[in-house]
Amino acid sequence: MAYRVEHAPVLGRHVVTTARCRWGDVILEQEPYAAVLYADAGKERCHHSFELMRGEQRCGVAFPLLFCRSTA
């Protein structure tokens, strides 16, 4: 998909497509720079992969972090 970056006082920096696109077309995709778990999710998900824990494995003494077996 072709696009260009523009700047407007009201919108700020934004992307404008230069070709027709349909609803649901992916215009731009990027991996997140950082991600965190909500406090309540940290009790049931791996802190590295965010996978749901089936068998927990504690890591460290000071921080009660959970890691799945594939990342330990």
N, C-alpha and C positions, 0 to 999 in steps of 0.2 A: 504494500500500500504506500503510495507516495503522499508525503506531507511536508509542511514547512512550519517553522516556529515563528510566531509573530509576537509583538508586544503592543498592548493597548493600555491606556491609563486606567480604565475601569476593570478590565480583565486581568491585567498583568501579562506575564509570559504564558502563551498557550499554543496549542497545535491546531493547524488547519489542514484538512485534507485537500490535495490538489487533484484528486480523481473522485469519481462517484463511489460512494460506499453504501452498503446495505446495512440494515439493522443487524447487529450481532457480529459484524466484521471486526477483526482485531486490527487496530491501527498501530498500537505501540505496546510492547511487552518487555518487562524487565524484572529480574529477580530482585526481591527485597534486599535492602542494605542491612537491615537488622529486624529481628522479630523477638517478641517476648510473650510469655504465657501470662494470662490473668492469674491472680493468686489462687482462685478456686480450681483452675485447671491444672496447676502445678502439683496437685495431689494425685492426679490420675494419668498424667502424660509425661513422656520423656522430655527432659529439658533441652535435649539436643535435636532430636528428630520430630518432636511433638506427637509421636505415635502413642496410642493408648497403651497403657502398661498392662501386661497380662501377668507377669511375675516381676515384682519390683526388686531392684538392687540398689541399696543405699550407697551414696558416694559422699565421703567426707564426714567430719564430726561436727564442724561448726555450721554447715549449711545442709539442711535436709533436702538435697536434690535427688531426683529420680532419673536414672538412665536405663534405657532398654539394653538388652544383652548385646545387640548388634553394634552399639557405639561404645561399650565399656572397654 
